[in-house]
Amino acid sequence: MITVNGLTRHYGTTVALQDLSFEIARGEVVGFLGPNGAGKSTTMKILTGGLAPTAGTARIAGHDVVADALAARRHVGFMPEHVALYTDGTVAAYLDFVAEIKGVAATDKARHLADLVERCGLGDVRGKLVGALSHGYRKRVGLAQALVGDPAVLILDEPTSGLDPHQIVGIRELIRSFRGQRTVLLSSHILPEVSAICARVLILDKGRLVGEQTADGLAGADPLAVGLASHTVVLNWDGQRAEVAASLARVAGVDEVTVTATGAEVVIGGNPVEIRPKLVESVLAAGGLLQNIQDKGPSLEDLFLKLTGAVPDAPPPSGDDAGEDRP
């Protein structure tokens, strides 16, 4: 549904995107990650018709976003990080206006909008002025407007930023429900959210695609194979925690030992094939009865740090009424 080939964008002498290529299949929910200035927003603007590339092509449902822009836009619902909403009308009136612009059939409009209001949790505020809504409710209105017309492709920029934990769970589950039904490209600074929602991630840095991984592939990946210097091994045993943990910490190649309720997580900096047997010997020598030992796959944050050399940007602060996000 989304095909990007050699996409390049220059702002004067500044290179925002350089030879970017990727594909997202129908029904995939894909995370779009990168530090500030990596090129995520530029890519999204090009895909949604707000910016022309310097070189390369991008297609939505087979339509070139430049040469066949109108047809491409018909397939796209876009939720920017800061949604420009008409604040002097009610939520219901605003969504009705969006439906008119998108050409939703009059015979289907009432049912369609009622369904969106329910799915986005806007039932309690549908009659309120948009300008009177809290930050959290405005984000939900922004998601609802992106869904008007049942677009096959959704491009979502920071859809959960500024929401309270309860709202984040609701939006997360809604986006997860799109798997297999809509193609979703989701940008977020909250890496655990991306891990929970997306089946695959694309990582940008300095305008280039520097990494691509599926969630399942990341969970089962050998950290050394993806270029990570450390590896975590989880051990569970019966016996004294402190004595065994101290014994593990003395094993050559062990960088860190974190005691858990049933054993410990051990971070090793060397070859796990060589060090793993030494961990087993250490547990037994300290009087522990080993129950199991397993490798812990690298996290999305581990991969992000390795590929970009940057700490993930902190999520934008919540709205001034976050935590009490009520009409």
N, C-alpha and C positions, 0 to 999 in steps of 0.2 A: 504493500500500500504506500510506503514511503521509500523512494529510491533517490539517494544523493550520490552524485558522481563528480569527483574532482572539484568540489565547491570551493571557491576562493573569493575573498572579499578584502579589498584594500580601502582604507580611509586615508587618502593622501599617500604618505610613505609608511603608514602603519598597516601591518598585515594582521587583520582580525581572524581570517580563516585561510588556511593554506592546503589545497588539494584534499579536502575532506570527502570521504566516501563511506557510505554505510547503507544498509537496507533494513527495513522493519516490515515484517510480514503481517498479513491480515490477522487481527486478533491478538497480536503481541502487545504486552505492556512492558515498555523499555525505559529504564532510567537514564538520564542524561546528566552527567556529572563533570565537574571541573572547577578549579579555583576561579575567583573573580578575574575577568578578562580572558578567560579561556576560549571564548567564542560561542558559548551556549546561546546567549540572547541574540547574537547576530544570526546564528543558524535558524532560530525560531522565527525571527522576523522575515527571513528569506522564505521559509516554508509557508508562512501565513500571508505572503504577498506584500509585506510592508517594506521590503528592501530588495533591491536587485543585486544579484551576485556580480562580481567583477569577471569571473570565469566559472565554468562548470555548469552543471544542471541539477535541478531538483524536481522530482515528480511526485504528485499525490494522486493515487488511484490511476496512474498512467498519464496524467495531465501535467504538462510542463508548467511550473508555477509562474513563469514569465510569459512564454508564448501562448499559453492557454490558461491565463490567470483566473478568469471568472469560473471556469469549469473546475479548476483545482480548489478554489475557495469553497465551492458548494459542498465539498466533501469534508471540510475542516471545521471543527469547533475549537476556538482558541480562548484560553484563560490566561491573560498576562498576570504577572505578579501583582501589579497595581491596576485593577480593572477600572476603566473610566465608565462610571455609572451616571445615569440621569437621576439626580438626587431629589428633584421636586415632584416626582410621581410616586405612586405606590409600587410595591414589589410586583403585584399582579399586573398593573398597567405597563410597567417596564418590560416584563417578560412577554406581554401581549404585543408590545411594540417590536421587540426583537423577532417574534414569530412572524409578524407582518413583513419585516425586512427580509427574512429568510424564506419567505414564500410558503409557509406552512398552510396547508389547505384549511379553509374555514370549517369544513365538516370535521376535521380532526383536531383543530386547535385547542378547544376547551379540554378535551380528554388528555391530550398531549401535555398541556401546561399543568393540569392538575396532577398528573403523574410526576412531573419534574419537581413541583412544589413539595410533594410528599417525599420523593427520593432524596432531595437535598435538604430536608428538614426545615422548610420555610412556611409550614402551615400556620404557625402562630403569628407570623409577621406579614402574610401576604397582603393584608390591607393597610400596612403601615408605610409611611414615606421612606424611601430608600435613604434619604439624607438623615433620618432619625435612627438608623440602624447602627449597631455596634460593629466593630471591625470584623468579628467572626461571622456575623450574619451577612455582611457585605461580601465576604469571601464566598459564602454559600450562594449568594445571588450571582456572583461571577461564574461559579461553576455551572449553575443552572442555565445561564445565558449561553455558555459554550455547548450545552447539550441540546439546546433548542434546535429542532429540525432533524434530530437523530443522525448527526454526522458520523461517517464511518471512521474518521480520524480525529483524535483529540490531542491537542498540544497544550500541556498544562505547565505553567511556570510557577513554582513554589505554591502549590495548591493548599498546603496546610500551614503556611507560615502565619504566625500570630494567633493560631487557634488554641483553645484550651484542650487538655488531654481527651476529654469526652468527645469533643468535636472532631479531633484528629482521628479517633477510632472510627467515627461514623463516615468521614470522608475517605479514609483508607479502605474501609470495606466496600464503599460504593465504587471506588476505582478498581479494586480487585474484582468486583463483579463484572467488569467490562472484558475480562480475559476471554478470548475466543469469540467475542462479539464486536469489539471495536479495537482499532489500532491506537495505542496510546504512547506518546512521547512525553515523559515527565521529568522536569528539572526540579531538583531540591537540594538544599544544603544539609538536610537531615538524613544522614546516611542510614541509620536504622530504619527510617520510614521507607527509603528506597529498597532496602533489603526485604522489608515486609510486603511491599506492593509489587515490585517488578520481577519478572522472570529473567531479565537480562539487563546489563548495564553497559553504556558506552562512556568512556572517560576521555575528556578533551584536555589539552594543555597547550597553551600558546597557539591556538588555532588549528591544532592537529589532533587526530584521533590517536591516542597513545595506548589505549587498552579497551578490551571488549571481553566480557565474561558472562556466562549464565549463572544464575543463583545456585543451581544444583552443581555446576562445575566448580564454582568458588568454594562451596561447602566441602567438596571432596578433593579439592586440589592439593597437591604437594606444594607447600610453600616454596621449596627450592625451585620447583618447576616454573613457578610464576615470578621468580626473581626475588623472593623475600629471604632475608638473611636469617630469620628466626622461625622456630617451629614450636607449637605447643602440644604437649602430650598430657592426657588426662589419666591419672591413676587412682584407683579406688582400692582400699585395703581395710582389713580388720586389725585393730591394734592401736597403739599410741600414735596420735597425730604428730605431736611435737618432735618426738625422737626420730620418727621416720622422715619427717620433712627436713629436719636438720641433716640427716644422712643424705637425702637427695641433693640438698644444696651443696654438698661437698663433692659431688660427681663432676669430673672435668667436662666442660662444655655446657653445664647448666648455668643459665643467666639469672633465672628468677624462679622461686617456688611460692605459690599461693595456696594456702591450706583451705580446703573446702570441708563441707559437712561429712563427706565420705572418703576423703583422700586429699589430693592436691592437683593443681594444674602447674605443669613444669614447662618453662620456656627454655628451649635449648638453642644454642647458636651454632652448633656443628652439624655433622651428618647424622640424621636421626637413626639411620640403619645401624650405625656404630654405637650411638649413645643409648638407644632404647634398651638393649640387653643389660647395660650397666645400671639403668634405673631399676630394673627388676631385681638385680642382685642387691642393690642398695636397700630396697624395701625389705627383702628377706633377711638381710644381714642385721637390720635394725629391729627385727622381731615382728614385722608386719606380715599379715597373711593376705597376699595379693588377690583381689577379686577380679579385676580386669584392668586392661591398659588399652587406650585408643588414642588415635591422633585427632586433634581438633583442627578443622580446616581454617584457613586464613579468613579474616573478616574483610568486609568491603572497605573499611577504613584502612586496614593494612595495605590492600592493593592500591587504594587511592594515594596514600602517602608514598608508596614505592614509585608509582608511575608519574606523579606530579611533583613530588618533593615538597608539597604544601599541606599544611594542616587544613582540614575541612573548614570552610567559613562558618562562623557561628550563625545559627538561624536568626533571621530578623527578629527584633523584639516584638512582643505581643502588643496589641492595641492598648490604649490607655485604660480600657475597661476589660482587658483580658482577665480570665478567671471569674468574672462576673458578667459574662457575655449574654445579657438578657435584653429584650426589647424595652 
